[in-house]
């Protein structure tokens, strides 16, 4: 495709909603060129099918972005919880040197 830009070069799993909009714009420009040079009903119908596919892509990308953000938030929450638990365990753990000192003073 002539003039295909960066969104067409991205890995599909890395696409964002903005990329779908960019693809939409680029395809729209291409269709304007085709429509001005040919007046075909088939081209006109194809244009609406492609618009529908782009709407589906937009929905999928939006949902995957939300899911990814939810996973990041959950990961951050679990990381904070783990750090808190580790801190609590460390504060409960006794220093062996202090323990020996207590034993010595306790046995006197």
Secondary structure, 3 states (H helix, E strand, C coil): CCCCCHHHHCCHHHCCHHHHHHHHHHHHHHHHHHHHHCCCHHHHHHHHHHHHHHHHHHHHHHHHHHHHHHHHHHHHHHHHHHHHHHHHHHHHCCCHHHHHHHHHHHCC
